[in-house]
Amino acid sequence: MKKSPARKLAPWSIPVAGLLLWIGTAAQAEVPETIARVKPSVVIVGTFNATSSPRFSLRGTGFVVGDGNWAITNAHVIPDGAQIDVDSKLVVQVRVENKGHPTQSELLTRQATVLEVDKLHDLALLQFDGAPVPKLTLRDSDTVREGQSVAFTGFPIGGALGFSAVTHRGMVSSITPIALPSASSQQLNARTIASLRSGSFDIFQLDATAYPGNSGGPMFDAETGEVLGVINMVFIKGTKESALTNPTGISYAIPSKYILQLLQRRKPD
């Protein structure tokens, strides 16, 4: 009985299992570089009062776009007149390299002004003083698909962990309308009615846990660093405190196409 001749793999042939493992390892290796590129563009949004203790109060996260002196955050991060006293100023804190110690960095406080607020999509555009900061690249969120890997960077738990940017990973678990009609008229409230009248839009549901302080932070492609959305809320069970003690692991992000529309409106004629 003749033996079948052994087949040799071509030099470029790799078993499928080995190929998948190699691709996965390569993709994982890119994440640290992505985070390193994103972090310098992530800012802290808050208020500053020289006579208060503490003088700085963190309200949320933002990230740099445009010419390097613009920042995007959530509209609900920006204080209204009832939430801020006359001696307080809206500021952003940016992390820059310490010129005396190249391996170290320091936070600098920059005064900020509100250029535009889009309450429907919970977005705000700020302009801040000082030297330009590296900006992030925005990608049209219509390219996002369910199951896509993403990451987001911000300052969770209101800076309780320190003012160092923290990154979480997850995936887009659903693309779903932000406002849905209630089952009965008894369940409708003024906020729901206003939202329905304004028109519903799709939002990204993530299988990742965001915390107070993450609001306004960039949700980005874990491999390229391109911004795909803005973290704006987390699903909680019970009280607000349960977001910390019993997180659901379900968070939401506003699609980046609404940022692009906002920036388009700011362009000079």
C-alpha positions, 0 to 999 in steps of 0.5 A, a space after each residue: 500500500 502506497 503512502 500518500 506523499 506528505 504535503 509541505 506548507 508553503 512558506 507563507 502558509 500559517 495555520 488558521 488558529 495561529 493566524 488568529 492568535 497572532 492578529 489578536 496579539 498585534 491588536 492588543 499591542 497597539 492599545 498602549 500606544 493608542 492610549 498614549 496618543 489620546 491622553 494628552 488631549 483629554 482635559 478636566 472641566 470644572 470651576 475655579 474659585 480662589 477663595 474657596 476650599 478646595 479652589 478647584 471643583 471637577 465637573 466632568 471630562 472633555 477633549 481637545 478638537 479644532 485648532 487646539 484651543 477648543 474642547 468638547 464636553 457634555 452640556 450637563 457638565 457646564 454649570 448654569 447660573 444657579 450652580 456657580 457663584 459670581 467669584 467662580 470661573 469655568 476652567 479646563 485643566 490640561 496636562 503638559 510636560 514639565 520643561 524642567 523634568 521631561 519625564 514628568 508632567 503637570 496640570 495647568 488651569 486655563 480659563 474657558 468660555 462656552 462657544 455653543 451648547 447643543 442641549 438636544 445631543 448633550 454637547 458643549 463646545 468650549 474655548 480655552 486660553 493658553 497655548 494649543 493642546 494636541 487635538 483628537 481626530 473625529 470619525 463619522 460615527 455612522 461607520 460604527 457597528 455593534 460589536 466594535 471594540 472601543 475605549 474611553 478615557 476620563 476622570 471617574 468618581 469626580 477625581 477621587 482617584 486623583 487627577 490622572 486620566 483613566 481608560 476603560 475598554 468595552 464594545 458597542 453592545 447596541 445602537 438604540 434610540 435615546 428616547 422611546 415612547 412609554 407604554 402608557 400615558 401615566 409613565 410620561 413625564 415632562 422630560 420624556 415629552 420634551 425629548 419626544 417632541 425634539 426628536 429621537 436619535 440613536 445613541 451607543 450603548 456600551 458594555 463598559 462601566 462609566 462613573 460620575 466624572 467620565 461625562 464628556 470624555 471621548 469614546 474612541 476606536 481602541 486601535 486608531 484613537 479616532 473619536 467615535 462618541 462622547 460618554 454622557 450617562 450610565 444606567 443605574 439601579 436605585 439611587 445615584 450612589 448605587 452607580 458606585 456601589 452596584 454598577 450595572 456595567 451599561 453606559 451610553 455615548 453620544 455619536 460623534 457625528 453630532 460633534 462634527 455637525 456642531 463644529 461645522 456650524 462654527 466654521 466661518 462663512 
